Each structure stands twice: as C-alpha cells, then as structure tokens.
Amino acid sequence: MRKTSLLKRKAIAGMALCFGVTAFNLYADDAGNIADAAKKSSQSATATSPDIKEKIDQFVQKMVQEHQFSPEYIESYIKDAQPNPSILEAISRPWEAKPWYQYYPIFLTEKRISKGLEFWNTHQETLQRAEQELGIPAEIIVSIIGVETFYGTYKGKYSVLDALYTLGFYHPPRAKFFRKELEEFFVLTRDEKLDITELKGSYAGAMGWGQFISSSYRDYAIDFDGDGIRDLLNNPVDAIGSVANYFKRHGWKTGESVAFPAQVDGQQYTSLINKDLKFNHSWQDIQSKGVRLFTPHMDKVPADADAKLLEFEQENGKEYWLGLHNFYVITRYNHSPLYAMAVYQLSQEIKSRKYES
Ligand SMILES: [Ca+2]
C-alpha cells in the first residue's frame, strides 16, 4: 500500500502548469484513443519522418531568427534528444480524469499534512515574507509545493529536453504548445545559465519545487533570497517567492475566501454545472437557481461576487461547492477544479494543524 502511494506521488509530481492549458478537457473523454495513438507514435518514434524533420528545421530557423541562437547550437541538442515512449504514455492518462473520490485521497494524506507542517515550520520566515510582500497565504503556498513535489522530494526524473522534444514533435494533439515550451526552454537555459542536458523534470517538462514549465519560469520566477539568481530547482526560498508571485500575478485577492460547501434544491442548478472554468455567474444569480450556503457562510459572499457552482463525484453521490474568485486563481496553476479543490482542502488541513500546535 505504501509502495503504491509512493509511486502515485512520483507519477503525480509535476503536473502543474503543464496540464494547465487543455489536457484535462482534451483527454478526459478520449483517453483510450490517445493511448493507442501514443503507442503507435512511440513505435515509430525512433524513426524521424520527413514531416518531423521539416518541423525540426522550422524550429531551428525560428530559434535562429527570433532568438539569435546559432543553428549548430540548437541542432546539436536536438540531435541528442531522445523521443521517450513512456512520456507519450504518461500524457495520455491524466490524473484529473479520475472522479473526485479517487483523486483526493492521493493528496489528502496524513503524511502530506504532517510534512506540510514541517515545511511550514522550516520556512516560516520566508512564508511570512511572501504573505506580507505578495499577499499570498502561507498555507496555499505550502499546499501547492506539497501537491506538486511532496515538498521538493519528487521534482521529476525526466530529461526536460527529451520531454519537450518528445511532446513537441511526436505528440500531435499538443505539439504546438510543447514546441513553444521547447523554445522557451532554450531561452530560459541561456538566460539563467542552466545546463540543458542535466535538467530534470516531469514528463511534461515542469521543473523544480513548484513545477514551473519554462514559460512560467521565465515570466513568474523571482529571486526571493536576493542572491541574484532565480533558482527554482534547488532553492526553496526562491520557489516559495515564485509560487506566491505566480498567484499574485494571476490576481489572488488577499483576505478573500476560496470556496464554501453548498447545498442544492430543485433542478435549476443543473444548468450551472459544466466543465467551463470561467466564472460567468454572480452569487445572486446562482442563489436564484436553488443553491444555498450553510448558515455561517451565508453572509460571507457579496451578492454580485463572481462565483461558480462546482460538482464533485463522491462514491455515494454528488458534493457541491461554491467556488469564488481565488478558487479560479488556483486553477491558473493547473486548469482542473479537482486540482484546485485538493490544493484548497490540503491547505486548510495544514493550517488547522499549524494553529492547533
Ligand atoms: Ca535566489
């Protein structure tokens, strides 16, 4: 049992910011077909077809024209990159396609809660500084790093170059996205003086304590200990600051709630349930369709607040929550309501442990 959950954690390390964009919706309905496609494409992955060769040439040209690399530099790394069948296999089976009752036990474990408390105590001052300077609660930062990498324990075992090369050239459904990340990766490693061949990450190319993909690293990483380097790979202080910065830049509203459990009546509420992550309804509007909060929370949400009714599948039925703006912000890290809810609930468990001790 212990072994299984360890494996699960390893598999999970590194989902964030990668699946963010579309994988959850893309693959949830079509996992079987894509797994087949992955098998087929991995069988032929070692042979470079004319089509792939052309795409590689275009990529090299782009790197030369737009980022002033020498063609030899890019080609030498591309030549050494290996398409990895296990990466194609892994991306065809996203964890977010599971029902909630199978998903949350992976994250909401005693061990992840107690290690979270330890991480908080170890990095108390940094987390406090992140709260004060960037406005992001310590428990949210701790929880993100806990969900992503078990507090820096599993930062991913794949060569980032191989991962982005494999998905950028051998995974048609998301090739464009990952070729863009490969482009970002070359620029990132040049700017930050990172060793391209040494860098390890998730099968989708996410790196470090908070599992930032290359474009996010470039856009949101900050040097939080003032040594002049933005090091998300080995420096937890920079990682904490950068996770907080990511949330701040995505519009976290300091002091506001994330979500409340909800009750539903009648049938009208069903029109509010969909996979769209956008918040298109006001709380007043949602209430008018038979949704209520429990008494202590009733007056905590302004009538005109943007909100979303969320439905989670439990083993014996459905569970409802009202997601608020900050819930939406968590989905900017990984575009899945399951992910955001797991992060939120883990954060609350760790926080209550922190303040009871
Ligand atoms: Ca630093």
Boltz pocket constraint, residues with backbone or C-beta under 6 A from the ligand:
constraints:
  - pocket:
      binder: B
      contacts: [[A, 222], [A, 223], [A, 224], [A, 225], [A, 226], [A, 227], [A, 228], [A, 229], [A, 230], [A, 231], [A, 235], [A, 238]]
      max_distance: 6.0
